[in-house]
Amino acid sequence: MKLYRFEARVNRDHDVAVIVVAESENEAFDAAEVELEKSYLKTPIIEELSLMDTRIVAKQAAFVIGYDEN
């Protein structure tokens, strides 16, 4: 299993992070789209879905979300 970190642009102006655990990259993209659709009352327009990082899940795996580089 791998941990995938995506960034999505939804409804033209909303950027969100999506974290998925899946066996393959294809399954991860599918799961990310499903989770985005489940998270909005109205079906969102997914403008862009980008895979940013992948980690192998062993005893632990993590991502830092929403950090400021300054």
DANOR-V940213 format. One record per run of one state. SS is the DSSP state (H for helix, E for strand, - for the rest). FROM is the first residue (numbers start at 1). LEN is the number of residues. Records with the same first field share a line. If there is no record, write none. Layout:
SS = FROM-LEN / FROM-LEN
//
This chain:
- = 1-1 / 11-3 / 23-2 / 39-7 / 57-14
E = 2-9 / 14-9 / 46-11
H = 25-14
//
